Amino acid sequence: GAVVSQHPSRVICKSGTSVKIECRSLDFQATTMFWYRQFPKQSLMLMATSNEGSKATYEQGVEKDKFLINHASLTLSTLTVTSAHPEDSSFYICSARPHTRNEQFFGPGTRLTVL
Amino acid sequence: GESVGLHLPTLSVQEGDNSIINCAYSNSASDYFIWYKQESGKGPQFIIDIRSNMDKRQGQRVTVLLNKTVKHLSLQIAATQPGDSAVYFCAELLTDSWGKFQFGAGTQVVVTP
């Protein structure tokens, strides 16, 4: 149980384009989903917290107009990187928190490379 | 907790030996902690958790110890195997935060034959 999927697992895009990453909780409902960014050899950096049906809460320094988050249902959240630049290249990971539980379960991550 | 963004400390362990990974957390009010394992190119995987009303919790080959006095958490892996090679992160649940966790910097465990 508590499986989280992400799609795509890898994406390469040209600078200036937008990329959408999906995060799904497969066997539970997630009232809250989180989006992280991870650079090589570093820890996870929380970008935003997403609650179903409401606007995402972004961490300090994360541009909400660049990283659009939509949490339309209890099993799906999407992160759209708009007008991508090479410095946006990173490993993006989502996690989902089941209702009434504290644990977060992570997706497998999406490797974004912006050329 | 440990600062995010610094270089990753490495623990080299011989196969069969026990591993001990340490973590300092920041908030004395934190009452829930998780250890995660992250293999290269993958998302973090839940290993074991512990609540602040406990000092010790055991799982399969893993033990988490919590010392609230000094705000210290450790993960012990018994009889370390090559498949244990990964980065290990501790995470503390932040209070009043919609379930946000603060992650430690992580420790790279390398198991040598």
Contacts between the chains, C-beta under 8 A, distances in Angstrom:
chain1	res1	chain2	res2	distance
A	2	B	46	7.9
A	4	B	43	7.7
A	6	B	43	7.6
A	32	B	98	5.7
A	32	B	99	5.3
A	34	B	99	8.0
A	34	B	100	7.1
A	41	B	7	6.8
A	41	B	8	4.7
A	41	B	108	8.0
A	42	B	4	7.0
A	42	B	5	5.6
A	42	B	6	8.0
A	42	B	8	7.2
A	42	B	105	7.7
A	42	B	106	7.8
A	43	B	2	7.9
A	43	B	4	4.6
A	43	B	5	7.1
A	43	B	89	6.4
A	43	B	103	4.9
A	43	B	104	6.6
A	43	B	105	5.1
A	43	B	106	5.1
A	44	B	4	7.9
A	44	B	44	7.2
A	44	B	89	7.1
A	44	B	103	4.9
A	45	B	4	6.1
A	45	B	5	7.7
A	46	B	100	6.5
A	49	B	98	5.3
A	49	B	99	7.8
A	49	B	100	6.1
A	51	B	98	6.8
A	57	B	98	7.2
A	91	B	41	7.9
A	93	B	43	5.1
A	93	B	44	7.3
A	95	B	43	7.9
A	95	B	44	7.9
A	97	B	99	4.8
A	102	B	32	5.2
A	102	B	93	5.6
A	102	B	99	6.3
A	103	B	34	6.6
A	103	B	46	6.4
A	103	B	49	6.6
A	104	B	34	7.6
A	104	B	91	7.9
A	104	B	99	7.1
A	104	B	101	6.2
A	105	B	46	6.6
A	106	B	36	7.5
A	106	B	43	3.9
A	106	B	44	4.6
A	106	B	45	7.2
A	106	B	46	7.9
A	107	B	43	5.2
A	108	B	42	5.7
A	108	B	43	4.7
A	109	B	41	7.3
A	109	B	42	6.4
A	109	B	43	4.6
A	111	B	41	7.3
